[in-house]
Every structure is written in C-alpha cells, then in structure tokens.
Amino acid sequence: MLPSLAWTGIAIAAYGVPAVAAAAVTIDLTARQTLTSFGAAGAWWPNDLANFPVEKQAELADILFSPSGIWLSSYRYNLGSNGGSDTHDCYQPYRNIQSPALTNGTYDFSRDPAGRRFLEYAANHSVPSITFFLNSAPSFIASNQRSFGWDFTANATEAFADYIAKVLSHYTDQGIKISHVSPMNEPDYLHPAGDQEGMTVGPEKRAYIFEAIKRKLSTTSAKNVGVIGDETSQVNQARNTWSQWLPNSTETVAGLALHNYDFPLDSDLRALWTDIQSLTKGKTSPPVKFTEACCATSAGTGQAVFGSQYDPGMTNTLIVARQVWQYLTILQAESFDWWTAVSSLPCSPSVFGDTCYKSFNASSGFNDALVYIDGDYNRTGDYNFYTTKRTFLLKHLATFHRPGSVRHDVDHTNLPDGVFAIASKGPRPATQTSTLGKDGYWNIMFMNNGTTPQTIQLQVPDKANILTQIVETTPSDDWRTVPIIPNVLYFGTITVTLPAQSIRTVRFAKGI
C-alpha cells in the first residue's frame, strides 16, 4: 500500500459554489486511440533492492503493481548485456546488468537474479504489459566484447536476433507473458566511457534488425511478442532519422517507441505526427509508444532542461503531467512509460531528517523515479520507501485509465490558461459486482498548473452520468478522495473546482 494516503475531503469541492466566469468544457464523443498502459522501468535499481529484506522487496512490489499502490499497467525489464568476463565493465557497478549469455556465448539463465525477481513480481501481479528492453546487444556479439561503446555491425544482425528469440522463448516457457521487446534503447548514444550499457545502431540498419527479430520469434513460443523501436532519445532526432527505416518497417514493428530528451514543443510533436503519416502513407501506421522520460528541471524546452534536481512537489509533477498530455493528445500515444521506478534520494533521511525527501533540492538528486530509497542504506539501515507527488500522478493515470480505455479529446478552448485535461472511457472493473457502470466509465483528469484555484463547467458526457468518484493530488494531499452525493444522475453540466497546482480526476458511470 502506498504511504500517506489521505481519505477525507469537503463535499462542496465536488460540486462547487456558483462558478465565476466559468465556461462549458466539452468532451468529443469521437473515439481516439485505445490506451494500453502506464508504467516504468526496472533498470539498475533491482541491484540495490537485492540487498533489502525480502519483506521490503515484496512491499515495493505492492507499491508498484497492486491496486492499493500505483497499479502500474506496464513494466520494462532491462535485459542486460554483461557477459561476466567482458574486456571492460561499466564503471558504475550497479549499471552492469548480467546477460543470460556469457562472454563466451554459452547461456546461464540464473544470472541477473535481482532483475528477474522484480520481473517475476510484475508477472505475479498480472501486470498487463511487460516489455524486455536492451541498451546493447550482449557482449559475446559485440565487436569489442563489451556491453557498451560499440557501433552495431550489420553482420551481427542474425546472431542478435537468435539471441533475443532464445531469451524471450525461455521466459515465455517459464510463464512470463511478454508483450513487447525493444532491441535498442537510445541507439544514438555510444556510451564510450562505460557510464552505462549502450551501443549505437545506424538508422539504415534498424529495419533489418526489426525484421530479423520478428522472423526469428515467429518460430518460437514467443511468436506473439511485438517488436517495438527505435527508442530514439529525442523527438527532433526521430524526425531526422525515422525516414531511413520506418517506411520498410510498418508491418514489422508493433509500436513506434520514442523518448523526449529534447523536451519538445507542441509544434515539434505535431510535425513528427505529420512525418509519421507521410512515411507510412498507404499503410497502417504502428501506434506510438512513449517509453521514457525523466529529469526535467523546468517547463522549458531543449536539451538543457535535463539536469540534476530533486523536486518531490507539484511543480515537477505538473511538468510531467503536461508531457503525458502532449504524447497522448498530439501523437496519440497508446502508452506512457516513465523512466525508472526507483532511484536514490539526494541525501539520507536518518541524517538530514524529513527535509531530505520532502524538500526541493536544486543541485542534488534527479527527478527520475516514482519511488525513492536512501542510497546509503547499507550504512544507515534505512530500508524505507519515499514517494513524491509524481508517484500519485502515475497512480491517477494507471488507476483510472486502465488497459482498453479509449481516449477522447477534451475541447481546451474554454479551459483556463494552464489547465489541461485527459479523458477516456474505460470498462467496468472486473471486481465490481453491482450493475453500476455496466456500460463503462468516463474518467477525466484535470491538471491545474496555475497558482490559483479554477472553477469550470464540465458538460457531462453522453446523455447522463452518475458521478461515482473524485480524487485529487495537491500540494497538501497525495491522494484525497473528495466526498460526493452517491447515485445522483447528472444531465447537462457540472461544476468542477480545481485547487491551485493540482491534479483532479472525476469519474462518471455511464447512465442512460
């Protein structure tokens, strides 16, 4: 269960006092993309969690994967590339991820016990979408026999595809339901010094790799695993390189995977969307899958936005929320994955007190995780987990917009400046036994980035709906359920009040 859940509220906030200059906001009933998942990566941090007590590891799994926690619907398992006797290892030991393939090309599937443990936790919690992603091909394939610092060569394509097919079929046979494989993560970075695993892959080689992997998988038990690519690190770089592989990969890749480390403008994303339609002209375009974001220090654009900073509050959380809105509405992404699920705090709470994890730090730490730990746990004995407001943003997304939900556009014309909204219509939870919502639920998430409260009039979607739930995340509350009057059928409009710097989700059960 997530720490610090609060369950009190004031009913007037649900219905509002008479609105002042509030205009009607409408939801377009035209269905857009089907949403598949919201998640995070299991990269690097399992090597730390392996040193935590077993009961604390299970607690973290519940925080990440259970309905009482964030309830992530996607988990990205980092399939490592280190063979055990490589010519050089990454200089940060915890970023050496053991491959099941040894440097000599033989296999040992007992390797990477820490990563496999949390992969199994995700599978046991029935996480709907599990992706295996690689920063590099394994060292036995690499020309330098390392997991970093090499440029993928075309003559390694078949061996690389064989490796992926062998590994994925092994895990499939073990009962892991793998949805996707991403064979190259940020193929535009060489990482020559070994700060982490990584390889470059020329854009002209990528289509051949995707095709070879799909072909090899088709003859194995992992034949239903979709290949996604290419996880380019920047949107504007994708605009410059996707033309070299996408036209030949529309029937090969199951998703167009992308990162946003140039923190693009809306216009950049619209241009990329136009590019995608042009490059796949006459064919069905694979869906966009946003697969990594982190570490913004401001709401600006450009590579300089990335940097060291720890902001556990609403400012960074709303920056991320705006990024989610960008990708879901402009690129019509079917999924959104945050970078890493767990990272280290910039200090030790047992030494610096609560301010260590509750206060803004302008120069230490990173806005890179959903859950934080004391990186000095071996010395302090602190095995606690620390959440930020960003944790609860992902809980809003993953809880209310479950797999199979269909996104609908929200007309932003009448929303105040700094307010954005994401709406979807989703199925009734399988655990619900009443007839309420048998035709589905509408979920509208409002994000108020302003420093003052806003009151809006929301046009109730469909003919009529029953308001069933309002949950908000604010500077003072992580997850506050706002009391409502139950079983009231709403026609026309409803007044919704948005606290300053807040996220508020409003849920309706479809009425008549």
PyMOL commands that set and color helices and strands:
alter all, ss='L'
color gray80, all
select helices_A, chain A and resi 12-15+46-49+54-65+93-95+113-124+154-173+203-217+235-244+246-248+266-279+303-305+314-329+349-352+355-358+377-380+389-400+412-414
alter helices_A, ss='H'
color red, helices_A
select strands_A, chain A and resi 24-25+27-34+37-42+74-78+129-133+148-151+180-182+198-200+226-232+253-259+288-292+335-344+369-373+386-387+406-410+419-426+441-448+454-459+465-473+480-481+489-490+493-498+502-510
alter strands_A, ss='S'
color yellow, strands_A
deselect
rebuild
show_as cartoon
